[in-house]
């Protein structure tokens, strides 16, 4: 993961948030939600997001999706945070991401003891 961060930091700034988010997705799917969360947070707080708010919004939605998929105890908070961040957004992808999140929640067992 240190190597991934070095490679990302040497990449053009405009693509760094996407690289952090993608690496975060890989960490979540690889069973390391802590690292995945850190990388998504890095994507969402990257200096480029000050120029393009939509990048932050997308990172937060994708983080919420992975938190739900991984059934972490932070899933509900991540989803609420994504909703707040995108409240005034006109980004078309928000509707699709919201539907994906709700579908994912409905497909998972309601028992959350394993989180």
C-alpha positions in Angstrom: 0.0 0.0 0.0 2.9 2.3 0.6 4.1 1.7 -2.9 0.6 2.5 -4.2 0.6 5.8 -2.3 4.0 6.7 -3.8 2.8 5.9 -7.3 -0.4 7.9 -6.8 1.4 10.9 -5.4 3.7 11.0 -8.5 0.6 11.0 -10.8 -1.0 14.2 -12.2 -3.0 15.8 -9.5 -6.2 15.7 -11.5 -6.3 11.9 -11.5 -5.0 11.3 -7.9 -8.5 11.3 -6.3 -9.7 8.6 -8.7 -6.5 6.6 -8.0 -7.0 6.9 -4.2 -10.7 5.9 -4.6 -9.9 2.9 -6.8 -7.2 1.7 -4.5 -9.7 2.1 -1.6 -12.1 -0.1 -3.5 -9.5 -2.7 -3.9 -8.6 -2.6 -0.2 -12.3 -3.0 0.8 -12.8 -5.9 -1.6 -9.5 -7.4 -0.4 -10.9 -7.5 3.1 -9.2 -4.4 4.6 -12.0 -1.9 5.2 -9.8 0.3 7.5 -7.3 0.9 4.6 -10.1 1.2 2.1 -11.7 3.9 4.2 -8.5 5.8 4.6 -7.9 5.8 0.9 -11.5 6.9 0.1 -11.1 9.7 2.7 -7.9 10.7 1.0 -9.8 10.9 -2.3 -12.6 12.9 -0.8 -10.3 15.4 1.0 -7.8 15.7 -1.8 -6.9 19.3 -2.8 -8.3 18.8 -6.2 -11.8 18.4 -4.7 -11.7 22.1 -3.9 -11.8 22.8 -7.7 -14.2 20.0 -8.5 -16.8 19.3 -5.8 -18.3 16.4 -7.8 -15.1 14.4 -7.3 -15.6 14.6 -3.5 -19.3 13.7 -3.8 -18.5 10.6 -6.0 -15.8 9.5 -3.6 -18.2 9.7 -0.6 -20.9 7.8 -2.5 -18.5 5.0 -3.5 -17.2 4.9 0.1 -20.8 4.5 1.3 -21.3 1.6 -1.2 -18.2 -0.2 0.0 -19.1 0.3 3.7 -22.5 -1.2 3.1 -21.1 -4.0 1.0 -18.5 -4.8 3.8 -21.3 -4.5 6.4 -19.2 -2.2 8.6 -20.5 -0.3 11.6 -19.8 2.9 9.7 -22.1 2.1 6.7 -25.1 4.1 7.8 -23.0 7.2 8.7 -21.2 7.0 5.4 -24.5 6.9 3.5 -25.8 9.8 5.5 -22.6 11.8 4.8 -22.8 11.1 1.1 -26.4 12.3 1.1 -25.5 15.5 2.9 -22.5 16.2 0.6 -24.7 15.8 -2.5 -27.8 17.6 -1.2 -27.5 20.5 -3.7 -25.6 18.6 -6.4 -27.0 18.4 -9.9 -24.7 15.5 -10.7 -26.8 12.9 -12.6 -24.9 9.9 -11.2 -26.3 10.6 -7.7 -29.6 9.1 -8.6 -28.0 5.9 -9.9 -25.7 5.7 -6.9 -28.5 6.2 -4.5 -30.5 3.4 -6.2 -27.4 1.1 -6.1 -27.0 1.8 -2.4 -30.6 1.0 -1.6 -30.6 -2.1 -3.7 -27.4 -3.3 -2.0 -28.9 -2.7 1.4 -32.0 -4.6 0.5 -30.0 -7.6 -0.7 -27.9 -7.9 2.4 -29.1 -9.9 5.4 -30.6 -7.6 8.1 -28.5 -9.3 10.8 -25.6 -6.9 11.4 -23.9 -8.7 14.3 -20.9 -9.7 12.2 -19.9 -6.1 11.5 
